[in-house]
Amino acid sequence: MPNTTGWFERVIRLPQFAKRYGNVKLCQKPIKPVAPPKEKAQPKPQAAAKKEEGEEAPKKKEENPLDVLPPTPFDLFSFKTFFVNHKDKAGEGIQFFFDNYDPDGYSIYFL
């Protein structure tokens, strides 16, 4: 915690930070963590007890939202392998990406 607090104190002294958020004051007295109260075991209703002992309800398979997307011909693994092993990354390496890029399956953002 001392390193994190020191970093935060340096950040809040930056003029850009102070301009955006104003003066930030740290708390004088640290808050002590409180453990959540333990729940008491409640007796199970008879219907739930029978259900647990006997048959189990079939578990619903969770659907992945990415499964509804159409398949893409762009193989990301082969691109990464090619790019890492290629010497001319800015030339032929990135050209390989743009030649094989699938705009329906992927998005490109420049930050």
C-alpha atoms as a printed R data frame, in Angstrom:
    type eleno elety resid chain resno       x       y       z
1   ATOM     1    CA   MET     A     1   0.000   0.000   0.000
2   ATOM     2    CA   PRO     A     2   2.770   2.560   0.659
3   ATOM     3    CA   ASN     A     3   3.957   2.365  -2.957
4   ATOM     4    CA   THR     A     4   0.429   2.740  -4.295
5   ATOM     5    CA   THR     A     5  -0.266   5.691  -2.016
6   ATOM     6    CA   GLY     A     6   3.008   7.340  -3.051
7   ATOM     7    CA   TRP     A     7   2.144   6.905  -6.722
8   ATOM     8    CA   PHE     A     8  -1.323   8.359  -6.195
9   ATOM     9    CA   GLU     A     9   0.113  11.353  -4.337
10  ATOM    10    CA   ARG     A    10   2.452  12.038  -7.276
11  ATOM    11    CA   VAL     A    11  -0.429  11.785  -9.748
12  ATOM    12    CA   ILE     A    12  -2.727  14.178  -7.858
13  ATOM    13    CA   ARG     A    13   0.046  16.781  -7.814
14  ATOM    14    CA   LEU     A    14   0.232  16.856 -11.623
15  ATOM    15    CA   PRO     A    15  -1.188  20.107 -13.043
16  ATOM    16    CA   GLN     A    16  -3.295  18.227 -15.608
17  ATOM    17    CA   PHE     A    17  -4.894  16.118 -12.886
18  ATOM    18    CA   ALA     A    18  -5.528  19.086 -10.584
19  ATOM    19    CA   LYS     A    19  -7.068  21.051 -13.459
20  ATOM    20    CA   ARG     A    20  -9.505  18.230 -14.254
21  ATOM    21    CA   TYR     A    21 -10.359  16.937 -10.750
22  ATOM    22    CA   GLY     A    22  -9.349  19.790  -8.435
23  ATOM    23    CA   ASN     A    23  -7.543  19.325  -5.148
24  ATOM    24    CA   VAL     A    24  -7.828  15.820  -3.797
25  ATOM    25    CA   LYS     A    25  -7.422  15.240  -0.083
26  ATOM    26    CA   LEU     A    26  -6.574  11.837   1.266
27  ATOM    27    CA   CYS     A    27  -8.417  10.517   4.291
28  ATOM    28    CA   GLN     A    28  -6.787  11.224   7.650
29  ATOM    29    CA   LYS     A    29  -7.770   7.947   9.279
30  ATOM    30    CA   PRO     A    30  -7.665   4.751   7.186
31  ATOM    31    CA   ILE     A    31 -10.761   2.595   7.095
32  ATOM    32    CA   LYS     A    32 -10.331  -0.856   8.584
33  ATOM    33    CA   PRO     A    33 -11.782  -3.741   6.571
34  ATOM    34    CA   VAL     A    34 -14.803  -5.450   8.062
35  ATOM    35    CA   ALA     A    35 -15.459  -9.116   7.339
36  ATOM    36    CA   PRO     A    36 -18.965  -9.849   6.020
37  ATOM    37    CA   PRO     A    37 -21.242 -11.553   8.534
38  ATOM    38    CA   LYS     A    38 -21.466 -15.308   8.177
39  ATOM    39    CA   GLU     A    39 -24.846 -16.619   7.154
40  ATOM    40    CA   LYS     A    40 -26.449 -19.200   9.388
41  ATOM    41    CA   ALA     A    41 -27.375 -22.510   7.841
42  ATOM    42    CA   GLN     A    42 -31.111 -22.570   7.287
43  ATOM    43    CA   PRO     A    43 -33.036 -25.847   7.245
44  ATOM    44    CA   LYS     A    44 -34.005 -26.929   3.744
45  ATOM    45    CA   PRO     A    45 -37.649 -27.233   2.792
46  ATOM    46    CA   GLN     A    46 -38.790 -30.810   2.155
47  ATOM    47    CA   ALA     A    47 -39.399 -30.242  -1.549
48  ATOM    48    CA   ALA     A    48 -35.882 -28.934  -2.086
49  ATOM    49    CA   ALA     A    49 -34.419 -31.778  -0.015
50  ATOM    50    CA   LYS     A    50 -36.229 -34.394  -2.120
51  ATOM    51    CA   LYS     A    51 -35.090 -32.731  -5.312
52  ATOM    52    CA   GLU     A    52 -31.452 -32.784  -4.202
53  ATOM    53    CA   GLU     A    53 -31.599 -36.409  -3.116
54  ATOM    54    CA   GLY     A    54 -33.411 -37.722  -6.157
55  ATOM    55    CA   GLU     A    55 -33.283 -36.497  -9.682
56  ATOM    56    CA   GLU     A    56 -31.276 -33.478 -10.684
57  ATOM    57    CA   ALA     A    57 -32.715 -30.844 -12.955
58  ATOM    58    CA   PRO     A    58 -30.982 -30.745 -16.335
59  ATOM    59    CA   LYS     A    59 -28.537 -27.871 -16.451
60  ATOM    60    CA   LYS     A    60 -29.175 -25.356 -19.174
61  ATOM    61    CA   LYS     A    61 -26.167 -24.880 -21.399
62  ATOM    62    CA   GLU     A    62 -25.083 -21.265 -21.395
63  ATOM    63    CA   GLU     A    63 -24.951 -19.761 -24.847
64  ATOM    64    CA   ASN     A    64 -21.915 -17.803 -25.902
65  ATOM    65    CA   PRO     A    65 -22.984 -14.559 -27.632
66  ATOM    66    CA   LEU     A    66 -20.031 -14.904 -30.013
67  ATOM    67    CA   ASP     A    67 -21.414 -18.169 -31.402
68  ATOM    68    CA   VAL     A    68 -24.047 -16.304 -33.437
69  ATOM    69    CA   LEU     A    69 -21.379 -14.414 -35.400
70  ATOM    70    CA   PRO     A    70 -20.620 -15.705 -38.896
71  ATOM    71    CA   PRO     A    71 -17.351 -17.630 -39.326
72  ATOM    72    CA   THR     A    72 -14.432 -15.593 -40.591
73  ATOM    73    CA   PRO     A    73 -11.731 -16.778 -43.014
74  ATOM    74    CA   PHE     A    74  -9.095 -14.653 -41.230
75  ATOM    75    CA   ASP     A    75  -6.870 -16.928 -39.130
76  ATOM    76    CA   LEU     A    76  -5.578 -14.728 -36.331
77  ATOM    77    CA   PHE     A    77  -3.113 -17.360 -35.093
78  ATOM    78    CA   SER     A    78  -1.385 -17.703 -38.482
79  ATOM    79    CA   PHE     A    79  -1.152 -13.910 -38.768
80  ATOM    80    CA   LYS     A    80   0.414 -13.602 -35.296
81  ATOM    81    CA   THR     A    81   2.905 -16.377 -36.123
82  ATOM    82    CA   PHE     A    82   3.813 -14.751 -39.431
83  ATOM    83    CA   PHE     A    83   4.105 -11.279 -37.909
84  ATOM    84    CA   VAL     A    84   6.299 -12.355 -34.984
85  ATOM    85    CA   ASN     A    85   8.654 -14.378 -37.176
86  ATOM    86    CA   HIS     A    86   8.907 -11.840 -40.006
87  ATOM    87    CA   LYS     A    87  11.760  -9.339 -40.123
88  ATOM    88    CA   ASP     A    88  10.003  -6.514 -42.014
89  ATOM    89    CA   LYS     A    89   7.044  -5.928 -39.672
90  ATOM    90    CA   ALA     A    90   6.200  -2.440 -40.984
91  ATOM    91    CA   GLY     A    91   6.297  -3.586 -44.628
92  ATOM    92    CA   GLU     A    92   5.426  -7.152 -45.547
93  ATOM    93    CA   GLY     A    93   4.250  -8.087 -42.044
94  ATOM    94    CA   ILE     A    94   1.462  -5.529 -41.907
95  ATOM    95    CA   GLN     A    95   0.711  -6.013 -45.612
96  ATOM    96    CA   PHE     A    96  -0.038  -9.696 -44.836
97  ATOM    97    CA   PHE     A    97  -2.587  -8.478 -42.281
98  ATOM    98    CA   PHE     A    98  -4.352  -6.132 -44.710
99  ATOM    99    CA   ASP     A    99  -4.377  -8.754 -47.469
100 ATOM   100    CA   ASN     A   100  -6.077 -11.302 -45.192
101 ATOM   101    CA   TYR     A   101  -8.168  -8.946 -43.015
102 ATOM   102    CA   ASP     A   102 -11.886  -9.749 -42.844
103 ATOM   103    CA   PRO     A   103 -13.947  -6.581 -42.105
104 ATOM   104    CA   ASP     A   104 -17.071  -8.682 -41.409
105 ATOM   105    CA   GLY     A   105 -15.362 -10.633 -38.638
106 ATOM   106    CA   TYR     A   106 -13.036  -8.047 -37.073
107 ATOM   107    CA   SER     A   107 -12.848  -4.314 -36.405
108 ATOM   108    CA   ILE     A   108  -9.744  -2.112 -36.458
109 ATOM   109    CA   TYR     A   109  -9.357   0.883 -34.168
110 ATOM   110    CA   PHE     A   110  -6.479   3.337 -34.178
111 ATOM   111    CA   LEU     A   111  -5.691   4.826 -30.792
